[in-house]
Amino acid sequence: MHRRRFLALALGVMVAGGCGDMSAPGTGRAGRLTIVAPVARGRRWDHAARALAAILTGEGMAGAVEVSSAGASGMAALTAFAALRGPFARDGRVFLAGMPMLAGGETADADSVLAASTPLARLAGDWAVLAVSPNSLLRTFEDFAAALRRDPAKLVVGGGTAGGSDHVLYGMIGKCLGVDVRLLDYAGYPTESEAVEALDEGRVAALLGSAGSLLPRIATGRLLPLAVSSGERIDGIDAPTLMEREVRVEYADWCGVLGPRAMTPEDRDEAVALCDRIDASSRWQAVCAANGWHRAYLSGDDFRQWLVTETHRTRAVLNELGVLSASDTNCRGGCAGRH
């Protein structure tokens, strides 16, 4: 694989707030802030970026906020972002990343997220649900586990794009069930609606997807949930956690904020203080609740250490799934042992 270093940013929305000095140091405020969202417009974390823009200006945390959509450029966008410089309090720039970015760095022969940025905070997470068609012969997670153990190559599971959070979670489930992960048959789809369509048409036997976005289909009986990836049961979804079924996995796609690689300690502290204010915002908490996201706040050095562990865990699963080539198995900046 070749390393791609280009940036394709399509300008999105600018939100302007009230008057006043937003650049005073130590206030957790920014005069002007740019949020780079490396997802297609209208997707889940792009929606989060635009909600953040409205909250930041509406609550006086920033004078003006611009959201730039990096589309599908992913790690290439982060590579270009990493080199940016400038005082955060006056003209700050942050990068909204998640688990797909972490996996992308491992599969694209690129620097890791850790090597290319300054971790600031993890804001929210989105639990996954394992679901089947209501007329499926798999009525419980035990049925699913038995079928997977019996013939892992025969049971096709659908979800998001190959190498993404759903695929990684499936690998974790298979490993915990004692299945040869290399035999798992996974079908990745660009959108969740396409994955649901594949389930409806019988092209996949089960589906892994966002618990929050699939909840309406579950509530109306169009999907039968077998298990959720959260530590505790989810309201509105009558299904056990994987932990309850002795699958020792708690896993979520996540949304976090990164800064440029060369941030000064002072700028990093300002940016983390701003993230603290976002997490404490009742408006942000309402956004999370409305979308079925759970607040998973972790900032500064704690977030960085968690990111080290999560990078290692993701890389290990992708390697076992066969997504990484043999030449990719050596750790690059940021790989470390779990604690």
Secondary structure as the mmCIF struct_conf table of DSSP 4:
data_model
#
loop_
_struct_conf.conf_type_id
_struct_conf.id
_struct_conf.beg_label_comp_id
_struct_conf.beg_label_asym_id
_struct_conf.beg_label_seq_id
_struct_conf.end_label_comp_id
_struct_conf.end_label_asym_id
_struct_conf.end_label_seq_id
HELX_LH_PP_P HELX_LH_PP_P1 LEU A 9 LEU A 9
STRN STRN1 ALA A 10 ALA A 16
BEND BEND1 CYS A 19 GLY A 20
TURN_TY1_P TURN_TY1_P1 PRO A 25 GLY A 26
BEND BEND2 THR A 27 GLY A 28
STRN STRN2 ALA A 30 ALA A 37
BEND BEND3 VAL A 39 VAL A 39
TURN_TY1_P TURN_TY1_P2 ARG A 41 GLY A 42
BEND BEND4 ARG A 43 ARG A 43
HELX_RH_AL_P HELX_RH_AL_P1 ARG A 44 GLY A 58
TURN_TY1_P TURN_TY1_P3 GLU A 59 GLY A 60
BEND BEND5 MET A 61 MET A 61
STRN STRN3 ALA A 62 SER A 69
TURN_TY1_P TURN_TY1_P4 GLY A 71 ALA A 72
TURN_TY1_P TURN_TY1_P5 GLY A 74 GLY A 74
HELX_RH_AL_P HELX_RH_AL_P2 MET A 75 ALA A 82
TURN_TY1_P TURN_TY1_P6 ALA A 83 ALA A 83
BEND BEND6 GLY A 86 GLY A 86
HELX_RH_AL_P HELX_RH_AL_P3 PHE A 88 ASP A 91
STRN STRN4 GLY A 92 GLY A 98
HELX_RH_AL_P HELX_RH_AL_P4 MET A 99 THR A 107
TURN_TY1_P TURN_TY1_P7 ALA A 108 ASP A 109
HELX_RH_AL_P HELX_RH_AL_P5 VAL A 113 ALA A 116
BEND BEND7 SER A 117 SER A 117
STRN STRN5 THR A 118 VAL A 132
TURN_TY1_P TURN_TY1_P8 PRO A 134 ASN A 135
BEND BEND8 LEU A 137 LEU A 137
BEND BEND9 THR A 140 THR A 140
HELX_RH_AL_P HELX_RH_AL_P6 PHE A 141 ARG A 150
TURN_TY1_P TURN_TY1_P9 PRO A 152 LYS A 154
STRN STRN6 VAL A 156 GLY A 159
BEND BEND10 GLY A 160 THR A 161
TURN_TY1_P TURN_TY1_P10 ALA A 162 GLY A 163
BEND BEND11 GLY A 164 GLY A 164
HELX_RH_AL_P HELX_RH_AL_P7 SER A 165 CYS A 176
TURN_TY1_P TURN_TY1_P11 LEU A 177 GLY A 178
HELX_RH_3T_P HELX_RH_3T_P1 VAL A 181 LEU A 183
STRN STRN7 ASP A 185 GLY A 188
BEND BEND12 PRO A 190 THR A 191
HELX_RH_AL_P HELX_RH_AL_P8 GLU A 192 ASP A 200
TURN_TY1_P TURN_TY1_P12 GLU A 201 GLY A 202
BEND BEND13 ARG A 203 ARG A 203
BEND BEND14 ALA A 205 ALA A 205
STRN STRN8 ALA A 206 SER A 210
HELX_RH_AL_P HELX_RH_AL_P9 ALA A 211 ALA A 219
TURN_TY1_P TURN_TY1_P13 THR A 220 GLY A 221
BEND BEND15 ARG A 222 LEU A 223
STRN STRN9 LEU A 224 VAL A 228
BEND BEND16 SER A 229 GLU A 232
HELX_LH_PP_P HELX_LH_PP_P2 ARG A 233 ILE A 234
TURN_TY1_P TURN_TY1_P14 ASP A 235 GLY A 236
STRN STRN10 THR A 241 THR A 241
TURN_TY1_P TURN_TY1_P15 LEU A 242 LEU A 242
HELX_RH_3T_P HELX_RH_3T_P2 MET A 243 ARG A 245
TURN_TY1_P TURN_TY1_P16 GLU A 246 GLU A 246
STRN STRN11 ALA A 252 GLY A 259
TURN_TY1_P TURN_TY1_P17 ARG A 261 ALA A 262
HELX_RH_AL_P HELX_RH_AL_P10 PRO A 265 ALA A 280
HELX_RH_AL_P HELX_RH_AL_P11 SER A 282 ASN A 291
TURN_TY1_P TURN_TY1_P18 GLY A 292 GLY A 292
HELX_LH_PP_P HELX_LH_PP_P3 TRP A 293 TRP A 293
STRN STRN12 HIS A 294 SER A 299
HELX_RH_AL_P HELX_RH_AL_P12 GLY A 300 LEU A 321
TURN_TY1_P TURN_TY1_P19 GLY A 322 GLY A 322
BEND BEND17 LEU A 324 LEU A 324
HELX_RH_3T_P HELX_RH_3T_P3 ALA A 326 ASP A 328
BEND BEND18 ASN A 330 ASN A 330
TURN_TY1_P TURN_TY1_P20 GLY A 333 GLY A 334
#
